[in-house]
């Protein structure tokens, strides 16, 4: 049977129909997302819509946009015909077809909920690629999909699954037939269906992925154009071959750098033969390409079936001077069984211009965050990751993530903000370089090494163990990390800290705690940072970095509040605190007993605020910090007091806040009365003399005002 295929992209006199038609929105699911969903559950399922475009009809008003000329018999004058259905390679055909199917699924959402989810989440043009937990769920999905498409006059065929039970009841002509792939694997049984799934070869009998045999050219002149074409043909949407492919991409980048040093036109560089040094590297890589079909990758990320399993996601990221990337591993736990498997990866080559290794490590961390967002978007509500852990071997990245972005330079600050916006910092951990599963992405592996590298396919062994046996996290930033901080916010360690501060904060018996007076510190932020640095100097904890972590600053705040209460001689029996029902927390800080103390999700300072006296210098510093830094001099008495009480309860707080506002220099300038011009005395002509009296002379305007227009040139 001859199938006539009309090409909407064919040009006539330099134009085609695609330039006139609107492409429409992209309704096709993401390629990587569909494959991720296929790998999540034990029973995979694929199907195809037979002649999908021909099952759809255009509206009558759109027929004239799809005209073509055809001669029915030789020698006969051609006639003009109109297409009634979408044609191939038409820019709008995939959008129209997907819209029709998805809109049809929307109308029957309540009747076919399983089919609705499959159509909306796992459909690529005319293919559905999905996975379910059991063969029974697969049969239910098949029945709903068939019923849903039959109501639209569409026929489903080429059903395939790794479970024979899932396909029971389907006629043989509806199932996928075996596809012979030349020299894919000698062990592949020709009686079992081998499905080419989105560029991958999926063997249903073994439930594994394979790569097709590439066409290996033995005699050719290798140029930049041919090298790029060969690398681009290697389709790996999930990044299984990232360490192998990155070697070719790094060699291609080395070639570009060598050619950029030559004085020639850009178009002439594409067809020059490779230099001898790079040719040897390329030939070694290219010879291994013929053994690519020998690689076998399990399709499902776990070997056991259960709806009560616990899944955790581990992201590893790494970078070198030539490449950087990230890889995702899913750890499955059920009972005493624990498994870990590579889900997907993403790799990049570095820019031609110089970028520091630490910045590249940060770029890899950003890619990891984006990849996690994509993975989570493909999970069902009942199939969620218990937790997500990020691993990097760069202490500089961990240092930046634990600091405030306003202290960092623009490049680092933007990327740190993107990471902090998505996930909590406690999920980021340090991993030794030898255990970093993303290390093969940054340095590359040949194909033989890749097949045998268990670190790449299963991840490090410690992810299978409890958190107590994981590598300990620490951050020791280098001078390169410090250079990424703004000059005006340089690390506080460069400031000369007086010796009396060390004696004050050591809290050693016999040494007074009152040596560090607020009168010697200008701002609340500076007071807290001095306290934190002095504590670090005195305690000398191992692994402390040059930069302060948020937990260190929070501890310094609590120390200061405890110090002010001790200096003021505050006790639970004070008469001034009787109405607040004071109590002492586990750190010895006196707090007010609020009614919201048992709300777990609320900040502790709001439910049980710390009590400080309004007449203390500490209270003045804190109120000034809230007024000047937090509220930016833009709030009055009531709003400032409300903001202060989110953290502490200041006795006689209204008076303390009013005093700070009255002494604020900037607020005094803003409240100052604007100077106005003083009015002069009335002219003597208008002032009546001694003999005149009121209303002696009167006048009446009988005609009213006259509206006139001044000509141009007259003022």
Secondary structure by P-SEA (a helix, b strand, c coil): cbbbbbbcccccccccccccccccccccccaaaaaaaaacccbbbbbbbccccccccccccccccbbbbbbccccccbbbbbbccccccccaaaaaaaaaaaaaaaaaccccaaaaaaaaccccccccccccccaaaaaaaaaaaaaaaaaacccccccccccccccccccccccccccccccccccccccbbbbbcccbbbbccccccccccccccccccccaaaaaaaaaacccccccaaaaaaaaaaaaaaaaaaaaaccccaaaaacccccaaaaaaaaaaaaaccccccbbbbccccccccccbbbbbbbbbbcccccccbbbbbbbbcccbbbbbbccbbbbbbccccccaaaaaaaaaaaaaaaaaaaaaaccccccccbbbbbbccaaaaaaaacccccccaaaaaaaaaaaaccccccbbbbcccccccccccccccaaaaaacccccccccccccccccccbbbbbccaaaaaaccccccccccccccaaaaaaaccccccccccccccccccaaaaaaaaaaaaaaaaccccccccccaaaaaaaaaaaaaaaaaaacccccccccccccccccccccccccccccccccccccccbbbbbbcccaaaaaaaaaaacccccccccaaaaaaaaaccbbbcaaaaaaaaaaaacaaaaaaacccbbbbbcccccccccccccccccbbbbbcccbbbbbbccccc
